[in-house]
């Protein structure tokens, strides 16, 4: 599970990767309700986890900047 945030994404989009994980592309300004709407259309099972990863300030996460993109993923126990 990863989120890729950027300034050039008009609509949140979920993509299932060949390895079985799911990627969410969104704009820095998208809200929890935007994510829920896109997830419901896509039938994403981890929708609540994606919302928490994006919107819950207490959710443990890792950030990685790559050019104009910010990659956000859940923190592992070893990251603490």
Buried (B, 14 or more C-beta within 10 A) or exposed (E): BBBBBBEEBEEBBBEEEEEEEBBBBBBEEBBEEBBBBBBEEBEBEBBEBBBBBBEEEEBEBEEEEEEEBBBBBBEEEEEE
